[in-house]
Every structure is written in structure tokens, then in C-alpha cells.
Amino acid sequence: QVPLQESGPRLVKPAETLSLTCSVSGDSLNNYYWTWIRQPPGKGLESIGYIYLSGSTYYNPSLESRVTISVDTSKNQFSLKLRSVTAADTAVYYCARLHGGLFYSDYWGQGTLVTVSS
Amino acid sequence: SFGLTQPPSVSVSPGQTATVACSGDKLGNKYVSWYQQRPGQSPVLVIYQTNKRPAGIGERFSGSNSENTATLTISGTQPMDEADYYCQAWDYRTGVVFGGGTRLTVL
């Protein structure tokens, strides 16, 4: 088991920055990619991006200008920052483990609903 | 850009075989994963590398891929299989991509 747990503010004002952290327990961050995925209410899944331990990242081209994913190995955590948010960024945000090469996610966090509203 | 297309809904009678299609350009050349998502829950991986099942996923779930279409097949469908199913693949142009999801209804 590789429990993952998202944490961060559940309410963000428009134009501000959404910040979430994923804590990984039961395994180190080594040898895997770590990813953020979101799901607007009633809609499908959207990949935001992923990071490898070396710090190399890949972002969804539609979000790339506003996204930063980083990793903190000392805390076994990785984080998401999404800048200049609007109501369209309201979603359940999931963190997950991503297998490189085959690109599938076998462990997911429980998800956290982040609402963008003034 | 690369995209994956799924039918919005599929219906099946209990005990019958359900098939969920996922189409994309040259999808047969890529590895496809499938996820099951029940209401209010996180997605669960049911198929990876096109046709492999993770530990704990029953043999009723299988996957295949050919040319431009990948298929998730659920044999002997049970009421507990009622959920949303998402296909997923990776493309060098767009990274990880999900299909729009298919709601499986077991009537």
C-alpha cells in the first residue's frame, strides 16, 4: 500500500494561487513519477502534470503557463501550484503515483475538492 | 493534439458482457490503462499496459487494443460493476491523456 493524502486550502479566491501538497507514506518517492489529476464536478478526469524525483516535470499544455509541480524528498511530499485561478479551476484534485514508461497510476489519494470563489 | 474518445454511456444486463470502447489516433501503438470510478470515490486501476490486471482485480476484467480502438471488456457483469470507466494513454504531444469517460449501467 502506498497511501497518498492531499492537503491544502479548500477555498481559493479568483486570481489567486491554488496550492496543494501530497504526502506519500509507505514508500519513498524513488523510482516513480508523481502526478496531479483533477476532476471538475460532474465531469471527467484531466491530467495536470507529473514530476520525477530528479525534478524533471511535464505539464498539460493547456495549463502549462499557470502550473508548477515540485517535490520535497526530505518530507516525502510533492506539491502543486496553480496560479491565476478562475471558477473553471473548481475541481476535485487527486494526487497519484505514476509508472514511467507505461504511464499508469496504481495508487491515488482520496481527492480534495477545491472551490474557486470570492 | 492527441485525444481519446469514449461513448458517454453503455448499458448491460446482469451476467452479460459489457464492452467499453476508447478511440484515438494510432492508439494501437500505445499502452492503454483503464480506471473504474464509483460515485464519490477515487479512480481505481483495473487494466494497465493494455491487457494486464493489477492484483485484486478479477479475471472478469480484460483489455485489448487494435489500430485506433482500445476495448475494456467486463464478462459476467455484476451490479457492483456499475461505475464510470476512463481509458488513459500517453502521447509525446500531450502527455497523459484521459478519455471523457463512459458510465456503465447494469440494468
Interface residues (C-beta under 8 A of the other chain):
Chain A: T35 I37 G44 L45 E46 S47 G49 Y50 Y58 Y59 N60 P61 Y94 L98 H99 L102 F103 Y104 S105 D106 W108 G109 Q110 G111
Chain B: S1 Y31 S33 Y35 Q37 S42 P43 V44 L45 Y48 Q49 P54 Y86 Q88 A89 W90 T94 G95 V96 V97 F98 G99 G100 G101
